[in-house]
Amino acid sequence: MKHELKRKGFTLIELLVVMSIIALLLSILMPALGRARAEALLTKDQTQVKAVFSGFSFWTPSHDGKYPIPGLEARGIGSTGQLIKGRGPENLNENDHAAMLSMCVMQGLFSTDVLYAPTEQGDFIYPMENYDFNSYQPAPQGESWELWDEEFVNDLKTGSNNSYGIMPLTGKRKQQNWTVNANKPSQFIVIGTRGPIDGDPDPYSRANLLHGIERDWKGPVHYGDGHGVVLDTFFPISSTYVGDNGIAIADNIFLEEEDQEIDNDFMPNGTIDTGQGADVILTHIRRGDAQDDGSQGGSVTEFVHD
């Protein structure tokens, strides 16, 4: 005698209950997973900023304590009328971020990968994948030499292989803070996440999307004494500048302050030309001609922000 076995399946109600439980668990876990991913990317970005700053520091022992200055590598023609590496006047026209970063890559201080932020949102920003190390030619060839790959770019408006804002290699800030013997190194930021134009809160800035939430900014920065922090303000409590009234004022890290203490060696007639100040400013620069005002200016015509 055969016995038929009844096969019992899930009822529709049971399936709906299970699906509801799964949906509830996902609604609980997804925000936590998203937050964990954001924190992981922030940590990665902190590591990259530190790697770039460490590369700057590796340069200093054999270069009088100064961070990389391309104008002191590709110098101008000296009194002999010949290009001699390590001799001649500093070529101020070479002191832009593109040349400086490209020189660092050529010297093995860091790779091009660490210059591209893991959460990059810019339309014209991309990592340089085929850096030409074979272009290096320190011996004079005619009227010039090649000490880094000139194809490396740093212009947020047209194309950039670098995500991060860096202090300009110009003016009093260069003299005081582009060195391991920096003025107030624990207060002066050298490199970090870029921000909105002139440090004005901008709800539509792409920089907000790097690590902040929509309509707000957040990012890692590195100070001259080697310590790094994550900021969510343009006015870190440690950063100040001296105003023309002699009083310390909170420093906006994305704005060149115009009311700085007068220093005629860098600010003729008490005016600030682009890049000549002493305050913190993280930016990308557009290349131009060196300024002839005795201020040790560089190739800056415009500060560019995202």
C-alpha positions as CSV (number, residue, x, y, z in Angstrom):
1,M,0.0,0.0,0.0
2,K,1.5,3.3,-1.1
3,H,1.4,6.3,1.2
4,E,1.4,9.8,-0.5
5,L,3.6,12.4,1.3
6,K,2.3,15.9,1.4
7,R,4.9,18.5,0.4
8,K,4.3,21.6,2.5
9,G,5.7,24.9,1.1
10,F,5.7,28.4,2.4
11,T,2.5,30.3,2.4
12,L,2.3,33.7,0.8
13,I,2.0,35.3,4.3
14,E,5.2,33.5,5.5
15,L,7.1,34.7,2.4
16,L,5.9,38.3,3.0
17,V,7.0,38.1,6.6
18,V,10.5,36.9,5.6
19,M,10.8,39.6,3.0
20,S,9.7,42.2,5.5
21,I,12.4,41.1,8.0
22,I,15.1,41.2,5.3
23,A,14.0,44.6,4.2
24,L,14.1,45.8,7.8
25,L,17.6,44.4,8.4
26,L,18.8,46.1,5.2
27,S,17.3,49.4,6.2
28,I,19.3,49.2,9.5
29,L,22.6,47.9,8.0
30,M,22.8,50.0,4.8
31,P,23.4,53.4,6.5
32,A,26.0,51.8,8.8
33,L,27.7,50.2,5.8
34,G,27.7,53.5,4.0
35,R,29.2,55.3,6.9
36,A,31.8,52.7,7.3
37,R,32.8,53.0,3.6
38,A,32.9,56.8,4.0
39,E,35.2,56.5,7.0
40,A,37.4,54.1,5.1
41,L,37.8,56.5,2.2
42,L,38.6,59.3,4.6
43,T,41.3,57.2,6.3
44,K,42.7,56.4,2.8
45,D,42.7,60.1,1.9
46,Q,44.5,61.0,5.2
47,T,47.1,58.4,4.4
48,Q,47.7,59.9,0.9
49,V,48.0,63.5,2.3
50,K,50.5,62.2,4.8
51,A,52.4,60.4,2.0
52,V,52.7,63.6,0.0
53,F,53.8,65.6,3.0
54,S,56.3,62.9,3.9
55,G,57.7,63.1,0.4
56,F,58.3,66.8,0.9
57,S,60.1,66.1,4.1
58,F,62.3,63.5,2.6
59,W,63.7,66.2,0.3
60,T,64.8,68.5,3.1
61,P,68.0,66.9,4.5
62,S,70.0,67.5,1.4
63,H,68.4,70.8,0.4
64,D,69.1,73.2,3.4
65,G,65.9,72.1,5.1
66,K,63.7,73.4,2.3
67,Y,60.8,71.5,0.8
68,P,61.0,70.9,-2.9
69,I,61.4,74.1,-5.0
70,P,61.6,73.5,-8.7
71,G,63.1,76.9,-9.3
72,L,66.2,75.8,-7.4
73,E,66.6,72.7,-9.5
74,A,65.9,74.2,-13.0
75,R,67.8,77.4,-12.2
76,G,68.3,80.4,-14.4
77,I,71.5,81.0,-16.3
78,G,74.2,82.3,-14.0
79,S,77.1,84.7,-14.6
80,T,78.9,82.1,-16.7
81,G,76.2,82.1,-19.3
82,Q,75.8,78.3,-19.0
83,L,73.2,76.1,-17.4
84,I,74.9,74.4,-14.4
85,K,72.8,72.2,-12.1
86,G,72.9,73.7,-8.6
87,R,74.3,77.0,-9.7
88,G,72.7,80.3,-10.8
89,P,69.7,82.3,-9.6
90,E,66.4,80.7,-8.6
91,N,64.1,80.5,-11.6
92,L,60.9,81.9,-10.0
93,N,58.9,81.1,-13.1
94,E,59.3,77.4,-12.3
95,N,57.7,77.6,-8.9
96,D,54.2,76.4,-9.6
97,H,52.5,73.3,-8.2
98,A,52.6,71.3,-11.4
99,A,56.4,71.6,-11.7
100,M,56.9,71.0,-8.0
101,L,54.8,67.8,-7.8
102,S,56.2,66.5,-11.1
103,M,59.7,67.0,-9.8
104,C,58.8,65.1,-6.6
105,V,57.5,62.1,-8.7
106,M,60.7,62.2,-10.8
107,Q,62.8,62.1,-7.6
108,G,60.8,59.1,-6.2
109,L,59.3,61.0,-3.3
110,F,55.8,59.7,-4.0
111,S,53.8,58.3,-6.9
112,T,51.2,60.0,-9.1
113,D,48.5,57.7,-7.6
114,V,48.6,59.3,-4.2
115,L,47.9,62.7,-5.7
116,Y,44.4,61.6,-6.8
117,A,41.9,61.7,-3.9
118,P,39.8,58.5,-3.5
119,T,36.5,60.4,-3.6
120,E,37.5,62.8,-6.4
121,Q,34.5,64.6,-7.9
122,G,36.1,67.1,-10.3
123,D,35.3,67.0,-14.0
124,F,38.9,67.8,-15.1
125,I,40.9,65.9,-12.5
126,Y,42.4,62.5,-13.3
127,P,45.5,60.5,-12.2
128,M,48.6,60.5,-14.4
129,E,49.0,56.9,-15.5
130,N,52.1,57.1,-17.7
131,Y,54.6,59.4,-16.1
132,D,57.7,59.7,-18.4
133,F,60.7,58.9,-16.2
134,N,62.8,58.7,-19.3
135,S,62.4,62.4,-20.0
136,Y,64.9,63.3,-17.2
137,Q,67.9,65.0,-18.7
138,P,70.0,67.0,-16.2
139,A,72.8,67.8,-18.7
140,P,72.4,71.1,-20.6
141,Q,70.8,70.6,-24.0
142,G,70.8,73.9,-25.9
143,E,69.1,76.5,-23.6
144,S,67.2,74.1,-21.4
145,W,67.1,70.8,-19.6
146,E,64.4,68.4,-18.5
147,L,64.2,67.6,-14.8
148,W,60.6,66.4,-14.6
149,D,57.8,65.3,-16.9
150,E,56.3,68.6,-18.3
151,E,53.1,66.7,-19.2
152,F,52.0,66.7,-15.5
153,V,49.3,69.3,-15.1
154,N,47.7,71.1,-12.2
155,D,44.8,73.3,-13.3
156,L,41.4,72.6,-12.0
157,K,39.8,74.6,-14.9
158,T,41.3,72.6,-17.8
159,G,43.0,69.5,-16.4
160,S,44.8,68.4,-13.2
161,N,46.7,65.3,-12.1
162,N,46.5,66.6,-8.5
163,S,43.5,66.7,-6.2
164,Y,45.0,68.5,-3.2
165,G,45.3,72.2,-2.2
166,I,48.9,73.2,-1.4
167,M,50.4,76.4,-0.1
168,P,51.8,78.6,-2.9
169,L,55.6,78.6,-3.3
170,T,55.7,82.4,-3.2
171,G,55.9,85.3,-0.8
172,K,56.5,85.4,2.9
173,R,54.7,82.1,3.5
174,K,57.3,80.4,1.2
175,Q,60.2,81.9,3.1
176,Q,58.7,81.1,6.5
177,N,56.8,77.9,6.1
178,W,58.1,75.9,3.0
179,T,60.9,74.5,5.3
180,V,61.4,72.2,8.2
181,N,62.5,75.2,10.2
182,A,59.0,76.7,9.8
183,N,57.5,79.7,11.5
184,K,54.8,78.2,13.9
185,P,54.7,74.9,12.1
186,S,52.0,73.5,14.4
187,Q,49.7,76.3,13.2
188,F,50.5,76.4,9.4
189,I,48.8,74.0,7.0
190,V,50.9,72.9,4.1
191,I,48.6,70.5,2.2
192,G,45.1,69.2,2.4
193,T,41.7,68.8,0.9
194,R,40.8,71.7,-1.4
195,G,37.9,73.9,-0.7
196,P,35.5,76.5,-2.3
197,I,36.5,79.7,-3.9
198,D,37.9,82.2,-1.4
199,G,36.7,80.1,1.5
200,D,33.1,81.2,1.1
201,P,30.7,78.4,2.1
202,D,29.2,77.2,-1.2
203,P,26.4,74.6,-1.1
204,Y,27.2,73.7,-4.7
205,S,31.0,73.2,-4.4
206,R,32.3,69.9,-5.6
207,A,34.7,69.9,-2.7
208,N,31.8,69.3,-0.3
209,L,31.4,65.9,-1.9
210,L,35.0,64.8,-1.3
211,H,34.3,63.9,2.4
212,G,31.5,66.1,3.7
213,I,27.8,65.9,3.1
214,E,26.0,67.9,0.5
215,R,26.3,71.7,1.3
216,D,29.1,71.2,3.8
217,W,32.9,70.7,3.6
218,K,35.2,68.3,5.4
219,G,38.7,67.1,4.7
220,P,42.1,66.0,6.0
221,V,45.0,68.5,6.2
222,H,48.6,68.3,7.2
223,Y,50.5,70.8,9.3
224,G,54.2,71.9,9.0
225,D,55.2,70.1,12.1
226,G,54.0,66.8,10.6
227,H,50.7,66.2,12.3
228,G,47.5,65.7,10.4
229,V,43.9,66.3,11.4
230,V,40.4,66.2,9.8
231,L,38.7,69.6,9.7
232,D,35.1,70.6,9.1
233,T,35.8,74.3,9.3
234,F,37.7,76.9,7.2
235,F,38.9,78.5,10.4
236,P,40.9,75.9,12.5
237,I,41.5,77.2,16.0
238,S,45.3,76.9,15.6
239,S,45.6,79.0,12.5
240,T,45.9,82.8,12.8
241,Y,47.6,85.6,11.0
242,V,48.6,89.1,12.2
243,G,46.4,91.8,10.8
244,D,47.4,95.4,9.9
245,N,46.3,96.4,13.4
246,G,48.9,94.0,15.0
247,I,46.2,91.7,16.4
248,A,46.0,87.9,15.6
249,I,43.0,87.1,13.5
250,A,41.4,83.8,12.7
251,D,42.7,82.6,9.3
252,N,40.5,81.3,6.5
253,I,42.6,78.5,5.0
254,F,41.1,79.0,1.5
255,L,41.4,82.8,1.3
256,E,44.4,85.1,1.0
257,E,43.7,87.7,3.7
258,E,44.2,91.3,2.5
259,D,44.5,92.9,5.9
260,Q,47.8,91.4,6.9
261,E,50.5,93.2,8.8
262,I,52.5,95.4,6.4
263,D,55.9,94.0,5.4
264,N,57.5,96.1,2.6
265,D,59.8,93.3,1.7
266,F,56.8,91.3,0.5
267,M,54.0,93.8,0.3
268,P,55.3,97.0,-1.4
269,N,53.3,100.0,-0.2
270,G,51.3,97.8,2.1
271,T,49.4,96.0,-0.7
272,I,49.2,92.3,-1.3
273,D,49.9,90.9,-4.8
274,T,48.6,87.4,-5.4
275,G,50.8,85.0,-3.5
276,Q,52.9,87.5,-1.5
277,G,51.3,87.1,1.9
278,A,52.1,85.1,5.1
279,D,48.8,83.5,5.9
280,V,47.7,80.0,5.3
281,I,46.0,79.3,1.9
282,L,45.5,76.0,0.3
283,T,45.0,76.3,-3.4
284,H,45.8,75.2,-6.9
285,I,47.6,77.9,-9.0
286,R,47.5,79.0,-12.6
287,R,51.0,79.5,-14.0
288,G,52.1,83.0,-14.9
289,D,55.2,85.3,-14.8
290,A,57.3,85.9,-11.7
291,Q,56.6,89.2,-10.0
292,D,59.5,91.7,-10.0
293,D,58.8,93.4,-6.7
294,G,61.7,91.7,-4.7
295,S,59.2,89.5,-2.9
296,Q,60.5,86.1,-4.1
297,G,57.3,85.7,-6.0
298,G,56.6,82.8,-8.2
299,S,54.6,81.7,-11.2
300,V,51.2,82.7,-9.9
301,T,48.6,84.7,-11.7
302,E,45.5,83.2,-10.1
303,F,44.5,81.0,-7.1
304,V,42.1,78.3,-8.3
305,H,39.6,76.5,-6.0
306,D,36.9,73.9,-6.6
